[in-house]
């Protein structure tokens, strides 16, 4: 006859408590233009990694670079240009940076378009209130590169005429968007990804021939808060790697409402 099964001690059968996840904090420094995309990705990363808290710090890339130079610790630094990365790499603070997303520029105007703008050429109108990011801010530098290209298209003097209409130079691209939203400016030049967060604004297209591709870069930080989670944290931005930043920084996401567009008829 079969032997009776051996009974296990009651303590063995009792449900065992789940181990408490070890708590870690990941600090992400990212260009202000990535606010919506990185916030969403950070939330998803927290949900997938119990015990991990993602702390986000958004500002102009140049301001973030200064903070890091002064001792701030970041596990991830997503910059909107190469200059800030090169400066930190020279100081030995970050390793080689890899591109992870591209962006383009566009002109935005308020919903009622009070200045009646329809093409980039209209930015030269006397009395127009234009707001840009400061020249040391990546998007401000890119905007001026676009004006250089448009100067060739529309004729010498275009760039100077447009810059004469600048009433404010902002610290980051979100401040440019806010000025136009509040009606404090007739127009601004921002990234195409920024208009998605403000679909009420009207977007005036800058054609590819006169546009600038802004390459956002992601380096390996050498001074990190959570060494164990540093490399996994870089995967936060993998969904964006190599994509065109036309929809909230990640074209793989479901489409969101876009700003109304006015296409420049110039070819």
C-alpha positions in Angstrom: 0.0 0.0 0.0 1.1 3.5 -0.7 2.7 5.4 2.2 0.7 8.3 3.6 2.0 11.7 2.6 4.2 13.4 5.1 2.5 16.4 6.6 4.5 19.7 6.4 4.9 21.8 9.5 2.2 24.5 9.7 4.8 27.2 9.7 6.0 26.0 6.3 2.4 26.3 4.9 1.8 29.8 6.2 1.9 32.6 3.6 5.2 34.4 3.6 5.2 38.2 3.6 6.5 39.8 0.4 9.9 41.4 0.9 9.7 45.2 1.1 11.3 46.7 -2.0 14.5 48.6 -1.3 13.9 52.3 -1.8 15.9 54.3 -4.4 15.7 57.8 -5.8 16.6 58.5 -9.4 17.2 62.2 -10.2 16.6 63.2 -13.8 17.8 66.6 -15.2 16.1 67.3 -18.5 15.6 70.1 -20.9 12.4 72.0 -20.3 11.0 71.1 -23.8 11.0 67.4 -22.6 8.7 68.1 -19.6 5.6 66.2 -20.9 7.5 63.3 -22.4 9.9 62.7 -19.5 7.2 63.1 -16.9 5.1 60.4 -18.5 8.1 58.1 -18.9 9.2 58.7 -15.3 5.7 57.7 -14.1 5.8 54.5 -16.1 9.3 53.7 -14.8 8.2 54.1 -11.2 5.2 51.8 -11.8 7.5 49.2 -13.3 10.1 49.4 -10.5 8.6 49.3 -7.0 10.6 51.2 -4.5 12.0 53.6 -7.1 11.1 57.3 -6.9 11.9 59.4 -10.0 12.7 63.1 -9.1 12.5 65.4 -12.1 14.3 68.7 -12.6 13.4 70.7 -15.7 15.1 73.8 -16.9 17.1 75.2 -19.8 19.9 72.9 -20.7 22.5 75.5 -19.9 21.0 76.1 -16.4 21.0 72.3 -15.8 24.7 72.1 -16.9 25.6 74.9 -14.4 23.8 73.1 -11.6 25.7 69.9 -12.3 29.0 71.8 -12.5 28.3 73.3 -9.1 27.9 69.8 -7.6 24.3 68.8 -8.2 23.9 65.0 -8.7 21.9 63.6 -11.6 21.5 60.0 -12.6 20.2 61.2 -16.0 20.9 64.4 -17.9 19.0 64.9 -21.1 20.2 68.0 -22.9 18.8 69.8 -25.9 22.2 70.4 -27.5 25.8 69.2 -27.7 27.5 72.2 -26.1 26.4 71.5 -22.6 27.4 67.8 -22.9 30.8 68.7 -24.3 31.5 71.1 -21.4 30.6 68.4 -18.8 32.6 65.8 -20.7 35.7 68.0 -20.7 35.3 68.3 -16.9 35.1 64.5 -16.6 31.6 64.7 -15.1 29.8 62.7 -17.9 30.9 60.1 -20.5 30.1 60.0 -24.2 26.7 61.3 -25.1 24.4 59.4 -27.5 21.5 61.1 -29.4 18.1 59.9 -28.3 15.6 62.1 -30.0 15.3 64.8 -32.7 13.2 67.9 -32.7 12.3 70.7 -35.2 11.3 74.3 -34.7 8.0 76.1 -35.5 6.5 79.5 -35.0 3.5 79.9 -32.6 0.9 82.6 -32.4 -2.1 83.1 -30.1 -5.4 81.5 -31.0 -6.9 84.6 -32.5 -3.6 85.5 -34.3 -4.0 89.2 -33.6 -1.0 90.2 -35.8 -2.5 88.2 -38.7 0.7 86.2 -39.3 0.8 83.5 -42.0 4.4 83.0 -43.0 7.9 83.4 -41.4 8.4 86.5 -43.6 5.7 88.2 -41.5 8.0 88.3 -38.5 9.6 91.4 -39.9 6.5 93.6 -39.5 7.1 96.8 -37.6 5.7 96.8 -34.1 5.4 93.0 -33.9 6.0 91.6 -30.4 8.2 88.5 -30.8 9.5 86.4 -27.9 12.5 84.0 -28.2 14.6 82.0 -25.8 17.9 83.7 -24.9 20.8 83.0 -27.3 22.6 80.8 -24.7 19.5 78.6 -24.4 19.6 75.7 -27.0 16.2 76.6 -28.6 17.2 80.3 -28.7 20.4 79.4 -30.5 18.5 77.1 -32.9 15.9 79.9 -33.5 18.6 82.3 -34.6 20.1 79.6 -36.9 16.6 79.3 -38.5 16.6 83.1 -39.0 20.0 82.9 -40.7 18.6 80.4 -43.2 15.5 82.5 -43.7 17.7 85.5 -44.3 19.0 83.7 -47.4 15.5 82.9 -48.6 13.9 86.3 -48.0 16.9 88.6 -48.5 19.6 90.2 -46.5 18.2 92.3 -43.7 15.5 89.8 -42.8 17.3 88.5 -39.7 18.0 91.9 -38.3 14.5 93.1 -38.9 13.1 90.1 -37.0 15.5 90.4 -34.1 14.5 94.1 -33.8 11.0 92.9 -32.9 12.2 90.7 -30.0 10.6 92.0 -26.8 11.8 89.3 -24.5 14.5 86.6 -24.3 13.4 83.8 -22.0 15.4 81.3 -19.9 13.7 78.3 -21.4 11.2 77.3 -24.1 8.3 76.8 -21.7 8.5 80.5 -20.8 8.3 81.4 -24.5 5.1 79.3 -24.9 3.7 80.9 -21.7 4.2 84.4 -23.1 2.3 83.6 -26.2 -0.5 81.9 -24.3 -0.9 84.9 -22.1 -1.1 87.3 -25.1 2.1 89.1 -24.1 3.6 88.3 -27.5 2.3 88.1 -31.0 4.6 85.2 -31.8 7.4 82.9 -30.5 9.7 80.3 -31.9 9.7 77.0 -30.1 10.1 73.2 -30.7 7.4 71.4 -32.6 6.9 69.2 -29.5 6.0 72.2 -27.4 2.8 73.0 -29.3 1.2 69.7 -28.4 1.0 70.7 -24.8 -0.8 73.9 -25.9 -3.1 72.9 -28.7 -5.0 76.1 -28.6 -2.1 77.9 -30.2 -1.7 78.3 -33.9 1.5 76.9 -35.5 3.2 78.5 -38.6 5.3 75.9 -40.3 9.0 76.5 -41.0 9.9 74.4 -44.1 12.5 71.7 -43.8 15.0 73.7 -46.0 15.1 76.5 -43.5 14.5 74.5 -40.3 17.1 73.1 -37.9 17.2 69.6 -36.5 17.7 69.9 -32.7 19.5 66.7 -31.5 18.8 65.9 -27.9 21.6 63.9 -26.2 21.9 61.5 -23.3 25.3 60.9 -21.6 26.4 58.4 -19.0 26.7 60.4 -15.8 29.8 59.6 -13.7 28.6 61.3 -10.5 25.3 59.6 -9.7 22.9 59.2 -6.7 21.9 55.6 -7.3 24.8 53.7 -8.9 22.8 50.4 -8.9 20.0 52.0 -10.9 22.0 54.3 -13.1 22.1 52.1 -16.2 18.5 50.9 -15.9 17.5 54.5 -15.5 18.9 55.3 -18.9 16.3 53.0 -20.4 13.7 55.5 -19.3 14.4 57.3 -22.5 14.7 54.3 -24.8 11.2 54.7 -26.2 12.3 58.1 -27.5 15.6 57.0 -28.9 16.1 57.9 -32.6 12.6 59.2 -33.0 11.4 62.5 -34.5 10.1 64.6 -31.7 6.9 65.7 -33.4 4.4 64.4 -30.8 5.2 65.1 -27.2 8.7 63.9 -27.7 7.7 60.4 -28.8 6.1 59.6 -32.1 5.4 56.0 -30.9 2.7 57.3 -28.5 -1.0 57.6 -29.4 -1.6 60.7 -31.4 -2.5 63.8 -29.3 -4.4 66.9 -30.5 -2.1 69.1 -32.5 -2.0 72.8 -32.8 -3.7 74.4 -35.8 -1.2 74.9 -38.5 -0.6 77.6 -41.1 1.6 76.3 -43.9 4.2 78.6 -45.4 3.4 78.8 -49.1 6.9 79.7 -50.0 8.7 76.8 -51.8 
